[in-house]
Amino acid sequence: MSRQVRALLGALAILGLWSCGAANGQRGGEPERQLAEATVAVDVGKVKQLLASGADPNKMGLHNGHYQSPWKLAVIQIRPNRPGTAEIAQAMLKAGANPETAWGEIDSLRKGWVVRETTPIIEAVTWSATDVVRALMNAGLNRRKAELALEMAVESGHDDIVHVLVEAGVNVNSRATAITPLVAAIEARNVALMTYLEEHGAREKP
């Protein structure tokens, strides 16, 4: 990831536009507590069982003394090299997890534990989780909210993810940062992505 994108992510986090948001996460009950526990344990079978019985991945359950939505816990532990994490995320999306945001408490130096949001598409791209990116798009993620993820994928050389996002309808001429995806590919000297993006309508100066 380039310094430019890292700087933007940092600014968004400070402003509350990326990793932070209004404290409107809903608390769940015992089913959500169990779902949070099974998620952290990467117990795929238990997660699917709880989802089938009605546990809500979006509602926050008590975990280690603080409230976290099982969906947030699933999102932040996605790793392609950690079996089960992507499968759990996909199962939660099928069960109605919000593709745009996940809620949970975090430690704030000024306010103690407060509710903040995590952006699933950013986490998935950061960890090169192509299957989860595809599942998020299939779950109805707003294409405009995936524009920064597209540029991140281009800059990081995640060709498969770029293909998933473009084919899902994300704008190839977006200006999520100061440059377009095509310019990002040019700067990365990724000829394959340059060609692919141009074939799909990308321009240096749209």
C-alpha positions, 0 to 999 in steps of 0.5 A: 500500500502506498504512503498516499493511501496509508495517509488517507486511511489515517485521515479518514480514521481520525475524521470518523469516516472510515474506522469510526462512526456514530455509536449505533451498534445494537447489543444482542444477547446470549446467542450473539455472545456464543456466536462471538465466542465461536467466531474467535475460536474459528469454529466454523461448524458452531458458527453455522449452527448458531447462524441457522438458529437465528443468532444475528452477526450484526448485533454485539455480544459480550466478549472478554468483558466488552461488546463486539459484533460477531461480524466485526470479529469475523472481519478483523481476523480474516487471513487467507492463510488461516483456515476457516476465517474466510468461510466464517465471513462468507457464512455470516454474509449469507446470514445477513451480515451488513456488507458495509460495516461491522460494529464493536467496542474499542478502547478510546483514551478519552471516552473509555470503551466506545462503539466504533465501526469497521469497514469489511471491504478494506479489511478484506483487501488489506489481507488479500482475501479475494473470496471475501471481497467477492462475497461482499460484492455479491451481498450488495455492497454499495459500489461507490464504497468499494472505490478506495478498495479498488485503488488499494488493490491496484497499488498492492498488486492484488490483480484478482481482487481488482478483477472482482471489483471491476467486474462487480461494477466498481467505477474504474475512473474513481477518484477515491484519492488524488489519483485514478486506479489507472494512474496507480497501475502506471505508477506501480508499473503493473502492465497487466493491470494497466491493460486490463483497466484500459480495456474496461474504460479506465483513463488517466484523466477521466 
